[in-house]
Amino acid sequence: MPFIDRDFINDLSQRVDIVDLINRRVPLKKAGKDYKACCPFHNEKTPSFTVVPNKQIYHCFGCSENGGAIDFVMKFDHLNFQEAVEIVASESGMSVIYDQNARPADPKIKRYIELMSQVSEFYQDQLKHSPAKNKVVDYAKHRGISGQTAKRFELGFAPPGWSNLFDHFKSDQETLTDLENMGLIVEKSDKKGEFYDRFRDRIMFPIHNSKGDVIAFGGRTITEQDKPKYLNSPETPIFSKSKELYGLHHCRKYSRSIDYILVVEGYMDVVALHQGGIVRTVATLGTATTPQHLQTLSRTSNVIIFCFDGDRAGRSAAWKALNVALPVIKAGMVVKFLFLPDNEDPDSLINKESKKSFEERIIKSHTLSKFLFDHIKSEVDFDTIEGKTIFLEKVSVLISMVSYETYKQQLIEGVAKFVGQGIDQVVSVIVKQNQVTNNKPHDKHNFPDDGYEPNVTDFVDYDAPSIGPTKKDTTKALMSKMISLLLNYPSLADGTVEVRVRRIKQSEVLLELIHSAQIDENISQEDLIKPFKNKVNIYSRLKVLCSLEPHLSESQASDEFLECINNIERQQKNALIKDKISNAKTVDEEREVMINIQKGKR
């Protein structure tokens, strides 16, 4: 989606009826010229939340929350700025005006979104009227799902049979093509032009984006004998399972405030917890937690709690989540872990105990540092010198993954206290362990190889699988991603970006593209890459990078582009620090450099 016109945003703030908009969410009472209510952002018995119509603002004298209509919707509805502007405009009867110079969205996207809504309605209708509905209704009752909960999550039913969905839409060829693109019908391998439904005889869970649009489906078998138990939509232009979270839309919609988010493993866990009153709950979509998931979650709440079964498999999954979280943690972000009793999952446990008891478990969940130390301690003989040595070495590798310096320092101090040694000693171990790790020879067979060897050193295919790239490979991948984003969104190029990219080593190709895009924001991809026609390898690579998957809105593209720059700058900074350490001639000098870095003196 393109950027919203700046003049429209300014005009919207003046034209909206802030009293009407807030009153739809929080009942207001007249108090002289103003309006009052109990604040929706903190618990209070005496109203201190005031709306001032003539100034178009709100202010809470209890917690100091304040702002205009857009600020309120962002905070109350848990939306980003662009989403909030669109909601405020819609509720005020205004059509959003977008920047005409911005790259327009793919018209197919709107069509796909509308189709997915129709498919969701089809599945919901089948749950009510299909001749086979009784078995799924019985299943839902057996699992304790009420009709109200089923309605909240728009649960449906894909009836038995190979072509129910296909037959429902078969009169429109364009719709059938879109259904295939959405992965909802699949062409038969032995009969070209003939299709079958992907989802059959399953209870259906629509997957929503942050706006509430249906973008994909998850289907669960009704009997335990059928396999696979869960089946998800494939990746599409509107759905990426590594970025989306099931239940996030409902979490934002039904939570008055989101002081934490509980991350569980399954659809049924989310549904059951919502029904039990634990609504700040989401689930990953059949995948392990990704950095993108954590970035999405951190924009909604500062406290992220992973909930896993207490068995070996659950702790293994938690350990993977911890490894993903360490490099992503930033200021204000807290990651915790909740382990359930043996043979229990959130679905079963919330049906056995009260909401209050489950919330007490959440309150008592382990901090990341506690889980980190306890997990490694359990793997070694901690009562021996040898065991503590192994413990320190393992912890050092993980601490080195943390980019948030303040948190890294706190972990170092925590380790020192945990093993009963000085901070200097722990820092020394971390320095040596980093050197050992960085000096290990890399076996080329351990790394992805797509068979392409261009005669250019500043970018590679950023979609290649990341099995264990070196820092250099990672920088190339980020550079490649930035080039692809710029080729699809030339308006990303501006003077600020150019200044930052100039500081990046081997960024000549990207810089030349930025120059061309600055001259003409509406430049075509063909004209952007035209100057490289005489450089065959580079030109061929650029042709590949002209395709961008999955589709992104312009604001998303801008966020990802800036994130890539931030990551490269961080890598270059870390490389500089490593140079300082490697240039130290003695262990004492190494230790002094590391300590000074931790204290922020260098």
N, C-alpha and C positions, 0 to 999 in steps of 0.2 A: 504494500500500500504506500502511495507517495506521501510526502510530508504535507501537513495541514498548513494552509496559508496563514502567515503570521498576523495579517490584518484581521482575518476572520476570528482568530483566537482573542485578539484585543477587543473586537466588537462583541463577541459572545459574552465576555465577562461583564460588559455593561448592560446587555439586553436580557440576561437570564433573571428569573425571579428566584432569588436564593431562598426565600422563605418557603415557597412552594416546593422547591427541589429538596430541601432538607426535611420539610414536614412529611414528605412521602416516606422517609426513612426513620425519622425520629419525631414523634408527636410534639409539636411546639405549643406553648401557651403565651398569649399576649401579655406583655408587661410594660405598660406605657407605650412608648414608640417602638420598643424592641420586642423580641420574643425569647422565651427561655425554655429550657428542658434540662433533665439530668444528662450529663455528658455521656455520649456513646463510646468515648475513648478511655474512660476509667470509671471505676465503680464509685458511686456517690449517692447519698440519700437526699441531699438538699441541692436543687438545681443551681448550677454555676455556669452552664453552657448558654451563651447569649448569641442571638443572631440580630445583626443591625442592618435593616433593609436599606436605609438611605446610603449606607457605605458599601453594601453588597459584601459584607464580611461576617465571619463568626469568630467567637473567641470563648475559650473556657478559662475561667479565673481559678479553676482548681488544678488543671494539668498544663495550662498554657498552650494547648493546641489552638491554632488559629489559621485563617486564610480565607480564600474566596470559594465560589461554588465548585470550581474544578479541583481545588485542593481537597475540599470535603469529599467529593466523589472518589478521588484517588485513595484517600485514607479509609473511608467507610466501606467502599466496594472492593478495595484491594486491587486497584487497576493501575496500569502505567499511565503516563500523561496523555498519550494519543488516544488510548481507550477511553479515558475519562472525558476528554473533549468530545468524543463522538457520542457518549452517553448523555452528557449535559445538553448537547445540541439536539439530540433526538427527543429528549424529554421537554425541551423548550420549543419544539416544533420548527427547528431550523435545519437546513441541509448543510452539511459540512462542505466548505470550499477548500479544495486541495491546491497546492502549488502547481500551476500549469507548466512550470519548467521542469518539474520532477518527472522521473521515468514512470509511466503509467503501469498499473498492475496488470498481470496477465488476465484477460477477460475470462479465460477458462476457469480460473480459481473461484470466481463468484458462482459459476455454473456448477462446479464440483460441490461447493458448500451447500447450495440449494438442493442438489441431488441427494447428498448424504442425509439431509433433513427428511426428504421424502422416503428414503430407505428406512430411516429410523421409525418413521410413522408406520411403514409397512410392517416392520417387525413387531411394533407395539400392537398393531391391529391383529396380527396373527396370535398374539398372546391372549387376546380377548375372544377371537372367533374361529381359530383353527380347530378342525375336528380332533387334532392331537393335543390340544391345549391342556387337557386334564393332567397329563403326566408332568408337565413343567409347572403347573399350578401346585400340584402335590409336592413337587421337589422344593418349590419356594417356601411352602408352608413348613416342610420338614426342616429347612434351613432357618426357619424363623423370620423370613422376610415378609413384612406386612405390605398390604396394598399401597399404603401411603409411601413407604420407602421405595417400592417398585416404581411408583409414579415419579418420585423425586429423581431417581436415576434413569428414568425413561427405559426401564428394562423391557426387552422384547423376546420374541421367539422365532427362530428360523425353523420352520416345520420340516418334517421328513420329506424326502423327495429330492430329485436332482435339479429341478428347474423352476421352483416356485417364484423366486425373485426374477429370474430371466423372463418367465411368462408374464409377470405383472407389468414389465416395462418393454416388452418385445415390439410394441407397435411403433416405437421411436428409435430409429437406427443411431442417431447421435447420442441418445441416452444409453444405449447398449454399449457404444464405444466408450462413453464416460464410465460406465459400470466396470468395464474391463480395465480401464486406466486406474480406477480406484481399487482394483483387485477383488471386487465382489462377485464377478463371474470370471470363469477361467476357460480358455479355449481347450477343447479336447486334443490330446497329443496325436491321436490317430485319425481325427476327423476335423479338418480345417473348416472354419466357419461355424462349427457347432460348439456350444458352451454349456457349462454346468455351474451351479451355485457353489461358491467357496464354503459358505456356512450352511450346514444342514443338521437338523435335529439338535439344536443347541439353544441354551438360554443366552440372550444377546445383551452385551453391555456396551452402549454407545460411549465413545471416547470424545470428550469435548476439549476445545482449545480454551484459552483464557476468556474469550468473549462469550463462550457458551455454545459456539457452533459445533455440530457433530463433524468430526474429521476422520473418524475411523471406528472400527468395532472390535470387540473381543467376544469370543464365543466359548462357552463352557459346556462340556457334555453333561447330559442329565443322568446317565448311568456311569458308574466307575469303570466299567469294562471297556467303554469306547475310548479310542485314542486318536489324536492326543487330547489330553484333558482340556487344555486351553489352546485356542487358535486365534491369532490376531491378524488384522489387516496387514498387508505388506506395506513397505515404504511407498509413499505416493508424493505428488507435488504439494499436498497439504498436510502430510503426516510423516513425522520422523520419530520413531519410538525412542531414540536416544535423547530426545529433547522434551517429549510430552510426559505428563504425569496424570494417571487416572485419579479423578476426584478433586483435582486442584480447583477447577471451576466451582464445584460444590463447596469446597472448603472456604473459598473466598465469599461465596454467596450466603452461606448459612452461619458464618462466624462473626460475632459482633466485634471481636478483636482477635488477632492471631499472634499470641505471644510465643507460640511454638507451632511446628508442624511435625506430625508423626508420620514417618515413612514406613509403610508395611509392604508385604510381598505380593498380595493378591487382590483381585477385584472384590471377592466376597468378604475379605477382611475390611476393606473400606466401607462397603455397604453395611456390614454388621455393626461396625463401630459407629457409623453415622446414626444408625437406628438406636444404638445404646447411648447416644448423646455425646460421643467423642467425635466431633465433626471436623476437627483440624487434622484430617487424615488424608493421605494420598498414597498411591502405589506406583512403582515402576511397571512398565508394560512388558513383562516377561524378559527383561534384561537386567544386568547388573547396573548399579548406580553409575552414572556418567558425570563428568565435570559439568556438562550442560545442565543436567538435572539439578546439581547443587547451585549453579548460578541462578537458575529459575527460582529455586526454593529460597535462596538468600534475598531475592528481591521481594519476597512475600513476608518472611519472618527472619529474625536474627538467630533464632534457636531451632536447630534441625535435629530431630531425635529419630534414629533408626531403630526399628522394632523387629527383632528376629526371634525365632524359636531358640530355646536354650541348648539344643543338641549340637552335635559336631558340625552338621551342615549349616545350621544357623550361625554359629560362631565363625565358620569359614566365610560365609557371605558377609558378615559384619566386618571381618578383617579386610576383605576386598574393598568394602565401602570406606573403611578408614584410610586405606592407601590412596583412594581417589580423592578423599577429602583433604588430606594434608597439603597438597600444593594449592588448593583452592581457598583455604581459610584466609579471611581478611579481617580487618578491624571491625569489632562489634559482633562477629559471627561466632556462634557456639555450636559445636557438634557433640551430641551425646548418643548413648547406646542403651536400649532397653532389651533385656533378655527375659523371655517368658519361661514359666515352669516347663519341665519335661512333658512331652506329649500334648502340649497346648499351643494353639495359635490364637491370634487376636479374635477371630471369629468365634471359636469355641469358648474362649475365656470370658468375653464380654457377655455371653449368654449364661455364664455360671456365677459371675460376681457383679456387683453394682458399679455404676458409673464412678462413684466416689472411690471405690477400691482400685479400679483401673487407673484413675487419675493419680492415686497415691503411688502406683508403680511408675508412672511417668515422672512424677516429682523426684523419685529416688533413682532415676536412670543414671548410668555411669557417664562421667565426663570422658571425652576422647583420651585424655592423658592417662586416666586410670585404666581404661580398657587397654590402651597401648602397653603400659608398663606391666599390668597383670598378665596379659596374653603372652608376652615374651618371657616373663618370669616363669610361667608355667612350662615353658619349653626347655628350661635349663635347670641345673642343680645350683640354685641361687645361694646355697649355704657354703659353696666352695669358691676359691679364688678363680678357678677355671670357669665356673658357671657365671660369675659376675663379669668376667672378661668377655665371654660370648654375649652376655646380655648387653654390655656397653657397645660392642661392635654392631649388634643388630639394631639397637636403638639409634646409633649414630647415623646409619644409612637412612632411616626414616626421618630423623630430624633434619637431615640435609635436604629433604624434599620440600620443607616448609619455606615459602617465600615471604611470609609475613614476619618480619624481623622481631617485632616485640613478642610474638607468640613463640618464635623459635628460642628467644632468650629465656622465656619462662619454662619451656620444656627442658632446656639445658640445666636450669637451676633445679627443676623437679627431679631430673635424673641424678644430679649430684646428691640431693637429699635422699633419694631412694636407695642409692648404693653406698651412701656414707662417705663420699669423697668431695674434694674441693671442685669448684667450678672450673678452675684452670686445668685440672687433670682431665675433666670431661671434655673440655674444648680441645685439648691435645689429642684425645682419642678420636674425636670427630674429624680433626684435620688429617690425621694419619689415615683414617678409614676412607676419607674422600680421595686421598692420593692413591690408595690401593685400588679403589673402584675405578678411578679415571685412568689408571695406568694399565688396567687389564686389556689385553689384546682383544679386538672384536673379530669374531668369525663372520665373514661376509655372508655365510649361509643363514645366519640368524636374522638377517634383515630383509625387508621386502625388496623384491626386484621385479619391476614390471617390464623388463626387457628393453626399456627406452633409455638411451644414453646420449642426451643432447650435448652439443658442444657449447654449453653455457652453464655457469656455475651458480646463478643466483635464484633459480627456482626449479622445483620438481612437482610431481603430481601430489597435491595435498590430500587426495582421496585414497592414496595407497594405504594399506593396513598398517597400523602402528604397532609393530611387534616389539620393538626395542630400539628406536632410532637414536643415533648420537645427537649431541646438541647441535652439531652442524646440520644434520639432516632435518632436525626440527625447525631450525631457522629457515632452511630452504622451503620446507612445507608451508610455513607461515607466509613466506614471500609469495609462493605460488597461490595461496588462498587470497592474498590481497590483490594480486594481479587479476584473478578471476572475478573478484567482487568489483574491481574498478572497470573491467571490461563490460560488466553488466550494468553498472551504476556509475557512469562518468561524473555525475554530480558530486561524488564523494571527494573529488580532487579539489583542494583549496590551498591557500597559502600556508596555513598552519600545518596541514598534512605534509606538504612539500618540504618544509623546514625539518620536520621530524624524520622523514624518509631519507633526506640527504645525509643524516648522521649514521644511517645503517650501511654497513659494508656490503659491497656488491649488489647495489640496488639500482644499477643503471637502467635496466629495462623498465622497472616500475616508474622511475623518475621521468623517463621519456614519455610514458603513457600519461602520467600526471600532467606534464606540460601540454600535451595534445588536448587532454580533457579540459584543461583550464581555458584554452583558447576557444573551445566550442563545447558547451555542456551537452548539446544535443548530438554530438558526433556519433556516427554509427560504429559498430564494432569493426566493420571492414576498414573504415578509414583510420581507426585507432591503431590497428596492427599493420596497416599498409607500409609504414616506414621500415618494417623488418622483413619485407619480402625477399630482399637480397641475402638475408641471413636465414638459410633454409631451416636449420634445426630450431632456432628460436621461433620462427614464423609458424612452423608445424606445431610447436608446443602451445603457442598462443591460440592457435585455432582450436586446440583441445580445450583450453581454459575458457573459451568463449561460452561454453555450456556451464550453467550453474545449477547444481542440484543439492538440496531441495530448493524450491522457490522461496525467496525471502522478500519481505516488504523492504522498502527503502530504509526505514528506520532500523530494521533488524540488520540490514547490510552494513549500515553505518556503525552500529554497535560492534559487529564482528570485525570490521575493518580496523577500528580503533583498538579493539582487544588484541588483534594480531600485532599492531605496532607496540602496544604496551608489553606484550610477551617478548618480542624481540629486544626491546630496550632493556627489559629485565635480564634476559639471557646475556646481553653484552655487558651489563653491570656485573653479573655473577662471574663472567669470564675474566673481567678486570680484577675482581677480588681473588680469583684462583691464581692469576698471574702474580699478584702480590705475595700470595702464600708460597708459590713455587719458587719465587726469587729469593725467599728467605733462606739464609745459608745454614741456620741451625734450628734445632727443635725449639729453643727458647724464642728465637725470632719468629718462628711460625706461630707459637702460642701468643706472642705479643700482638701480632697482626690480627689474629682471630679475635682476641679479647677486645681490641680497639674497634674492630668491625661491629662486634656485638653491642658495644657501648655507643655506637653511632658517631665515633670520633673521626672516622674516615669515610 
